[in-house]
Structure formats: structure tokens, C-alpha cells
Amino acid sequence: MSQLFLYGFNRSDFRAPRPLRYSLDGFAADISYNTVEGVNMRVEGTLSRRLPGGVGDLSFSPHFRYGFNNGLVNAWGQFSLNQRRFSREGDEVSSSRQTWTLAGGTRVMQFNPDNPITESVNSFYTLFFRRNYMKIYESHFAELGSATRFDNGMRLNVSALYEDRESLSNSTNWSLIKYADRGFTP
């Protein structure tokens, strides 16, 4: 049980005709603290199956997040179809990879899409220095994407995203160390 909590698991069933793979990320690294959700926890995994006829792999990745202080459950999922193609003309062999993705649901995101501060660093600063640097919002979204990698190394990525953003307010001002001159920004 402690192995699951720390590291998660990754299993494969290679029985013909279609191998199945499934995994669940460890929980310990996915627990953090911020002023909007308080203590929050993420649970993420993947289920993948090879399609018949060598068409490719189809996978589903569910993502769940719960904020214990604000009581919000955020859930979203992503379906992916990964294809790999080979072609041979004489002695020339070429390959390409293509991935189609469809994702949707509700997730918590940082305002800066580059995610400049990690959740663990923000948790540390929030709890010990009463500084909350990570600014987040709730996103209700749907996204469709395609990524192609050609034999010459060139890549082509195209995606479309619909997003309805909802601001999230602080639900706690608790920290381990109190500073009289410091308050949390919204």
C-alpha cells in the first residue's frame, strides 16, 4: 500500500490479440497546498490498448483533483490515438508518427500557461513564508489536437481549444508560520 501511495503502479497484459497497459500515478507527489483549495490532491492514470490490425494505440487518461478546503472536484479526461507508419521504397525506409487527442472537463490551471511555479514550491512558500505566488483559475474546456512527427524530424502540431474560465477566490489564509505584516493576495 505504501508503494502505491509513493510510486503508483504500471502494469501490462501482453496477451494477444491486443495488449492492455494501465497505470496510476503515486499520490504522495500529487498532494499540495494553496490558498484557494487548501490541501488538494490529484489522482491521475492511463489505460491504453493496442488496436487490431496494427492501426495504433488508443489510450484514456482520467484526471481528478479535489480541494479539501473549497470542496471542489475537478475532473477531466483525454483520449489519444497514437499511430506510427512505416513505408519502404527500395532501400529507403521512412516513418511518421501521428497523435490525435480529444480532451475535456474541468481543471485547475495557472494564469500563466508556462506554469512558472510548481505546486510543491508554491506550497512551501505558502506554508512557511506566507507567500502565495501561484495564481489559478478553474477551466471548463474541450480541446481537439493533432501532432505529426515526420521522418526528417519536422513536427506539425495543430489544436483547437474552447475554454470557459472561472475565477477562484481564496478559501483559507492558514500558514504554519504567521507574519503580522503579510497577508495573502487574491
C-alpha positions in Angstrom: 0.0 0.0 0.0 2.9 2.4 0.8 4.3 1.6 -2.7 1.1 2.7 -4.3 1.0 5.9 -2.2 4.6 6.8 -3.1 5.2 5.5 -6.6 1.9 4.3 -8.1 1.9 1.3 -10.4 2.3 0.4 -14.0 1.0 -2.9 -15.3 0.9 -4.6 -18.7 -1.1 -7.6 -20.1 0.6 -8.7 -23.3 -1.9 -11.4 -24.2 -2.8 -11.5 -27.9 -4.5 -10.1 -29.8 -4.5 -6.6 -28.1 -2.1 -5.9 -25.3 -3.5 -3.7 -22.5 -1.5 -1.3 -20.3 -2.7 0.6 -17.3 -1.1 2.8 -14.7 -1.9 5.0 -11.7 0.5 7.8 -10.6 1.6 7.8 -7.0 -0.4 10.0 -4.6 2.4 11.5 -2.4 3.8 13.8 -5.1 0.3 14.9 -6.0 -0.7 16.4 -2.7 -0.1 20.2 -2.3 -1.4 23.3 -0.5 -2.6 26.7 -1.8 -4.8 29.4 -0.5 -7.7 28.7 -3.0 -8.1 25.0 -2.4 -6.3 24.5 0.9 -4.9 20.9 0.8 -5.5 19.4 -2.6 -4.9 16.0 -4.1 -4.6 14.8 -7.7 -5.2 11.3 -8.9 -4.1 10.5 -12.5 -3.8 7.4 -14.5 -3.8 5.9 -18.0 -5.4 3.0 -19.7 -4.0 2.0 -23.1 -4.9 -0.7 -25.7 -3.3 -1.7 -29.0 -5.9 -1.5 -31.8 -6.4 -4.5 -34.1 -4.5 -4.6 -37.4 -1.6 -2.5 -36.2 -3.6 0.7 -36.5 -2.1 2.1 -33.4 -2.8 2.6 -29.7 -5.9 4.1 -28.1 -5.5 5.5 -24.6 -7.6 7.2 -22.0 -6.2 9.3 -19.2 -8.5 10.4 -16.4 -7.5 13.2 -14.1 -9.2 14.0 -10.8 -8.4 16.9 -8.4 -10.1 17.6 -5.1 -9.6 20.8 -2.9 -10.3 19.8 0.7 -10.9 23.4 1.8 -13.1 24.7 -1.0 -14.8 21.3 -1.6 -14.4 21.5 -5.4 -14.0 18.3 -7.5 -12.3 18.9 -10.9 -12.3 16.0 -13.3 -11.2 15.8 -16.9 -10.1 13.2 -19.3 -8.1 12.8 -22.5 -8.5 10.2 -25.3 -5.4 9.7 -27.5 -5.0 7.8 -30.7 -1.3 7.2 -31.5 -0.3 5.9 -34.9 3.0 5.0 -36.4 3.5 4.5 -40.1 6.4 2.9 -42.0 7.0 3.0 -45.7 9.7 1.4 -47.8 10.7 2.3 -51.4 13.6 0.2 -52.4 16.4 0.8 -49.9 14.7 3.9 -48.5 12.7 3.5 -45.2 10.7 6.3 -43.7 8.4 6.6 -40.8 6.0 9.1 -39.3 4.0 9.3 -36.1 0.7 10.9 -35.6 -1.3 11.5 -32.5 -4.9 12.7 -32.3 -6.2 13.9 -28.9 -9.6 14.8 -27.6 -9.8 16.2 -24.0 -12.4 17.9 -21.9 -13.8 18.5 -18.5 -12.9 20.8 -15.6 -9.4 21.5 -14.4 -7.5 24.0 -12.3 -4.9 25.9 -14.3 -2.3 28.7 -13.6 -3.0 32.0 -15.3 0.5 31.8 -16.9 0.3 28.8 -19.2 4.0 28.2 -18.9 3.4 27.1 -15.2 6.4 29.1 -13.9 6.0 27.9 -10.3 5.5 24.3 -9.4 2.8 23.3 -6.9 5.4 22.0 -4.4 7.4 25.2 -4.4 4.2 27.3 -4.0 3.1 25.0 -1.1 6.5 25.6 0.6 6.4 29.4 0.2 2.7 29.5 1.3 3.1 27.4 4.4 6.5 28.7 5.6 6.7 32.3 4.3 3.0 33.2 3.9 3.6 34.0 0.2 1.2 32.5 -2.4 2.9 33.0 -5.8 0.7 30.7 -7.9 -2.4 32.3 -9.3 -5.0 29.8 -10.5 -8.4 29.6 -12.1 -11.0 26.9 -13.0 -11.3 26.0 -16.6 -14.3 24.2 -18.2 -12.8 23.1 -21.5 -12.8 21.0 -24.7 -9.8 20.5 -26.8 -9.0 18.7 -30.1 -5.5 18.3 -31.3 -3.2 16.6 -33.8 0.5 16.2 -33.7 2.6 14.7 -36.5 6.3 13.9 -36.5 7.9 13.2 -39.8 11.0 11.1 -40.6 13.2 14.1 -41.1 12.5 15.3 -37.5 10.0 18.0 -38.5 6.9 18.3 -36.4 3.4 19.7 -37.1 1.1 20.5 -34.2 -2.4 21.8 -34.5 -5.0 22.2 -31.8 -8.3 24.0 -31.1 -9.4 24.8 -27.5 -12.7 26.1 -26.1 -12.3 27.3 -22.6 -14.7 28.9 -20.1 -12.6 30.4 -17.3 -13.9 30.9 -13.8 -12.0 32.8 -11.2 -11.3 31.1 -7.9 -11.1 33.0 -4.6 -9.0 32.3 -1.6 -10.8 29.9 0.8 -8.1 29.9 3.5 -5.4 32.1 4.9 -3.7 29.5 7.1 0.1 29.0 7.2 2.5 27.3 9.5 4.3 30.5 10.4 2.4 33.7 10.9 3.8 37.1 9.9 2.0 40.2 11.2 2.9 42.2 8.1 1.9 39.6 5.5 -1.4 38.7 4.1 -2.3 36.6 1.0 -3.2 38.3 -2.2 -6.3 37.1 -4.0 
